[in-house]
């Protein structure tokens, strides 16, 4: 009976508090609702002054309006980012993480923005941690699509750190048919292969991306840099000009101007000097922006390493004493927290088991894929050497055509050997015959080369590739697979 009266008393207090809500809070709540509505439509709340006021007002009442305050922090932080104030934006996002909200969707977006700031500052490991937290928030909210986007962002940060294998594990675990997400995955792979200096693969995956604005700029930058590193100046200059045409973003501009300065042979000295001067101005602006971004990252690192502040607990206890039921409420909250923690531990254990199973499945699939490719290579070898027209069927006497034929059937192996810039034509031809699994006599007759010297040539070629004559064929198969 007494418990019913207690609950009724609490309901009356909540009703009285709600009825007496200050007008400023109601206006702030209305602004946050409008900002949420615009965000759902892909737009941003334009009045920064009103949003700043809502942020300040809800900040004073955050103990009672944790969710609304977290949303205000997110929207105001986004505006500050757009206006090139990363330090102030980071403070807003940090405040959102301390708001005690259980709106995991908004927390996922907050951590994602913090990861983006860290990425722009070049702090890729810290950016990975933020995207990892973002993924955790989205999965708690049950938003699988957003979770996979965060996974892709994590993979992108690993790619920037040249952690190819770890990035591929994350990317291969993304199971979704969303077109834009798949395009994002292709873009991440393109960046990964560019970082690994596998420029053909980088261009290949860049070409698989969708024609959407947020991907086009990165796609053009990857292709411009890849072509530049490959020595294809005309293609590099073309995409550099396209970048300058479609964006004024400093990072893209700096890379494009560098290519135009060093790769465009069609410009005279005056034009090159003009481009160099423009790039110098761009670099100064980048230095200014990087300074602001570094300050934002330092603020985040200080927050991550700060000691917990328990003043909020004392404030809650004092409020409960005023209400008159501190002891009962305290015990009730502790029991509830314990049950929630137990459930979270159980959920994390299940997630860990599922992650291990998924990882094992990915490894098995990779091994199966390699075996399939190896079998295909062996089959192609047999088909080629057993044909009556061998070696004419691979255009043996025409070196360029022979390379193209071998590339087509053996995963670009001839091009990969050529790009090492350590083998001559005879040694590359020998590698092709070894890959085809010809006997020494057949190699001597086909190359042509003295039979007694084939072994020496094979050992000499293998040594250049950091392997042995005995293991040369296995090395070539592995190179083709990779």
N, C-alpha and C positions, 0 to 999 in steps of 0.2 A: 504493500500500500504506500509506504513512504517512498519507494522507488518511483512510483507513478507520479507523485507530487514533485519529486526531484526533476524528472524529465520534463514535466509541464513547466516548471520554473525556468529551466534552461531554454525551452522554446520561447517563453515570454521574453527572456533577455535577448535572444537572437532577433525576435520580431521588433523589439523596442530599438535595438541597435540599428537594424535595417531601416526602420522608419525615420530615424534621426540622422541618416547618412548625410554628410555635408554635400552641398550642391557641387563643390569643386570636384569631389570624388566621383559623383555621378557623371559629370562632364568628362572627366578623365577616362572613366569606363567606356563612355560613348565613343570617344576618340579611338581607344584601343580596338573596340568592336569594328569601327569603320576601317582601321588599318588592317585588321585581320581579313575583312571582306575584300579589300583591294588586293591584298597579297594572294588570296585564293584565285583572283582573276589575273594574276601575273603582273600587278601594278604595285607602285609604292606610294604611301601616303605623302603628299607633296608639301604640306604645311609643317615645316620643321619646328617652328615656334610653338604651335599647338601641341605637337608631340613631345617637345621638351618640357612643356608645362605639365602634361599628363605624367611624364616620367618622374618629375620632381614631386608632384602631388601624391602619386601612388607609392613613391619611395618613403614618404612619411607614414604611410599606413600599410606598409608591406606585410606586417605581422598578420593583418586581417585579410589582405587582398594579394596573397602570394602569386596566384595565377595571373591576375591582371597586371601585376607589377612585372612579372617575368616577360609577358608579351610586350609591355611598354619598353622594357630594356632592349628586347630584340629589335623592335621597329626603329627606335631611336638610334640604336647602334648601327643598323643598316644605313640610315640616312647619313650618319657621321662618316661611315666608310665611303659612301658615294661622294662626300664632300672633302675627301682626302684628310680626314682626322682620325687615323687609326688608333692613336693612343686613347682618345676619349671613347672611341667605339669599343675598344677592348675593355675599358672600365665598365661600360654598360653590359657587355656580355658576361664579365666576371660577376657583376651584381646579380644577373639573372641566375647564374649557377648557385648563388647563395640565397636565393629567394625562398627555398624550401618548397617550391612548387612540385607537384607530381604530374604536371603536364609534360610528358616525355617527348611529345612531338616538338614543342617549342624548344625544349632543351636540346633536342637533336639538331635543330636549325642553329641554335646558339653555338654549340660546339663546332658545327660545320664552318660557321663564319670565323671562329677563333682559329680553326685549322687553316682557312684561306689566308688570314693575316700572317700566320707563321710561315706559310708557303711563300708568300710574296717577299717575306724577309729572308728567305733562304734557309730557314730553320726546319729542314725536312723531317728529322726525327721527332721534334716536338709537334709538328703538323700532323704526323702519323698518329701520335697519341690522341690528339684532339679529334681526328676523324674516327678513331677507334671508339672514343667515348660517344661520339655522335651515332655511330652504328649501334652501340649498346642501348642508347635512348630510343632509337627508332624501333629496334626489335622488341623492346619493352612495350612500346606503343602498338605493336602488331603491324607496323607499316613495313611490309617486306620490300616493296619497291624502293623506298627511301633507304632502307638498310643496305640494299645492293648498291645503290649510288654511293653510299658511304664506304662500302667495301672497295668500290672502284677508286675512290679518292685515296684510300689507304694504299692500294696497289700503285697509284701514281706516285705517291711519296716514296715508296720502296724503289720504284723505277728511277727516281731522281737520285737515290742513294746507291744505284747500280746493284741492287739486290734483285737480280732477275728471277731467280728460282722462287724466292718468297712471293714476288709479285705475281708470277704465273700461278702459284697455288691459290692465291686469292681470286684472280681473274677466272680461273677454271671452276671455282666454286659458285660463281654467279650463274644461276639458272633462272633466266627470265627472258621473255620474248619481246619486251618493250623496245621499240625501235631506237629511241633516243639513248636508252641505257646501253644497248648493244653498240651504238655508235661511240658512246663514251668509252666503252671497253676497248674498241678498236683504236681510239685516240691514245689511250693509255699504253697499249701495246706499241703503237708507233713511237711514242716518247721513250719507252723502254728500250726498243731496238736502236733508236738514235743514240741514246746514252751508251749502249753497248757497242756502238760503231758498226752496227749491222744495217747499213743505210738502205739497202734494197728492201729489206723487210720493213723498215720504218716507212718507206714510201708506199709499200704495198698496203699496210694497215691504214695509213693516212688516207689512201684513196677509197677505203671501205667506209669512211665516216659519212654521215648524212650531211646534206647541204643545209645546215641550220647555222644561224649567226654565231652562236656560242662555240661552235666547233670549227667553223671555217678559218678563223684567224689562227688558232693553234695548228690546224692542219697545214695552212700555207707556210707558217713559220717552220714546222718540222720539215716540209718538203724543200723549202729554201735552204735551210742549213744542211740537210742531207745531200742535196745536189752540190752545194758548195764544197762539202767535205769530199765528195766523190770526184771533184774536179770538173763537173758539168756546169760551166760558168753561165751559159745562156739560160738554162733552166733556173739556176739559182737567182739570177738577176730578174727574171720574169716574175717569180713569186715574191721577191723582195719588193719590186714595184707594186705588185698587187697588195701587199701588206700596207705599204704607205698610202695607197689609194683608199683602202677601206677602214683604216684605224689611225688614231693618233695616240694610242696607248704607248707609254714610254718604253716599256720593255720590248715590244714588238718593233717599235720605231728604231731603237738602238741596234737590234740585230739586223734589221733590213738595211739600215744605213751602213753598217759595217760591210755587208755583202756588196753593196753598191760601190763602196769606196775601194774595195780590193779585187772585185771580180768583173766589174763592168769596164771592158776594154774599149768600148765605143765612145766613152766620154773623154773630153779633152781635159787638160790640166786645170783649167778654170772651174769646170763643173765638178771635178773631183775635190778641189779645195772647198767649194761651196758645200758639198755633201759632208766633208770632214768637219767643217765648222758647225754644220747643223747637228752632226752626231755629238760633237763636243758639248753643245748646249743641252742636248738630250741627256747626256751622261751626268751633267751637273744637276739637272732636275731629278734624275734617278737617285743620285747621292742624297739629295734633300729628302726624297720620299723614303729611301732606305733608312735614313736616320730616324724618321718618325716611326717606321715599322719596327726598327730595332728597339725603340723605347717601349712600343706596345708589347713586344715579346718579353722584354725585361719585366714589365708589369705583370704579365702572366706568370713568369717564372717565380717572381716574388710571392704571388698568390698561391702557387702550387706548393711552395716550401714554407708558407707561414704556419704558425701554430694555431690550432683551433681556438675560436673565440666562443667561450661558454656564457657570455653575457645574455644571449638570447634565452638560454635555459633559465637563468635567474629571473628574467623578465616574465617568462611563462609561469614560473612557480609563484611569483608575486601576484600575478593576475588571478591565478587559481585560488590563492589565499583570500583575495578580495571577494571572489565569487562565493567562497565559503565551503568549497568541497575539494580542497587541494589534495588531501590524502587519497580520497576515493578516485579522483580523476587521474592522479599520478600512477596508482596501481593499475588502473584500467589501461592507460596508455602504454605502460611497460609491458603488460601482458600482450597487448595488441602488437607492439613492436617485436616482441619475441616470436610471436606466431608468424609475422611477416618475414622476419629474418630467417626462420626455419624454412619457410616456403621458398625464399630466395636461394638459400643454400641448396635445397633440393633441386630447384630449377637450374641453378648453375651446374650442379652435378650432371643433370640430364643433358644440358647443353654441351658439357665437356665430352660426354660419351658420344653424343651425336657428331661433334666436331672431329673426334678421333676416327670415328667410322667414316666420315666424309673424306678425311685426309687420306685414309688407307685406300678408299675407293679411287681417289684422284691419282694416287701413286700407281695403283694397279692399271688404271686406264692409260697412264703415260707409258708404262712398260708394254702394255698390249699394243699401243700405237707404234712404239718403236719396233716391236717384233713384226708388225704388219708391214711397215716400211722396209725392214730388212728383207722380209720374204719377197716383197715386190722387186727390190733391187736384184736379189739372186735370180728371180724369174726373168727379169729383163736381160741380165747377163747371159743366161742360157739361150734366150731367144736370139740375141745378137750374134753370139759366137757360133751357134749351130746353123745359122742361116747360110745358104750356099753363096750368097752375095757378100759375105764378110771378107774383108773389112770395108768394102764399098758401101755397105748399108749404113755405115756411120760417117761417110764422106771422109775417109781416112786421108786422102791425098790433098784435101782442101781444109787447112787448119781451122779457119774461122767457122766453116760449116760443121766441121767435126765437133768443135766446142759447143756450138748451138745444139747439135743433136744430142750430145752427152748431157748437157745442162737440162734439156727437156725431159730426158728419161731418168736422170739420176740427181734431181733436186739441186741443180745449179752447181754441181761439184767442180766443173771445169772453171767456172767464173770464180768460185771460192779459192781454188788453187792459184789462179792468176793474180788475184788481189793480194796474195801474200807477198808478191814481188820478190820471191826468192828462187823460183824455178824457171828454167828456160823452156823452150818449146819441146825439146826432146824429152826432158824430165816430165813435163805435163803429159806428153803422149804415153810415156812409160806408165805413169800413174793410171791413165785410162785403161791400158792393157792389163795392169795388175788388178784393177777394180773388176774388169771383165773375167778375171780368174783364168787367164791364159797360161799355159805352161811356158817354161823358159825357151824351149825350141820355137814355139809359136810366136812368142814375143820377139825373138831374134829375127825370125822371118818377116814379121809384120813391121817392125820398127823402121827400117832394117838396122841391125846392129850385130856385131860379132857375138856369137853365142857365148864365148868365153868371157865376154865383158859385161854380160847382162847382170850377173850377180853384183859386180862392183858398182855398176850404174844404179842398180836398185838400192844398194846400201848407201851410196852417196846421196841419192834423192831422199831416202828415208831419214838420213841424218839431218838434212836441211829442215825436215818437218818435225824434228825432235822425236823420232821414233826409230824403229829398227826395220831392216828389210823383211824380217820374219813377220812383223806385226803391221807392215805397211797397208795391206788390204783391209785389215780390221780398222785401222786408223781412217782410211778413206771412206769406208762405210759409215763410220761414226760421224765424220765430217759432213757427209751427205744428209744424214738424218738430222743433224743439228742445224 
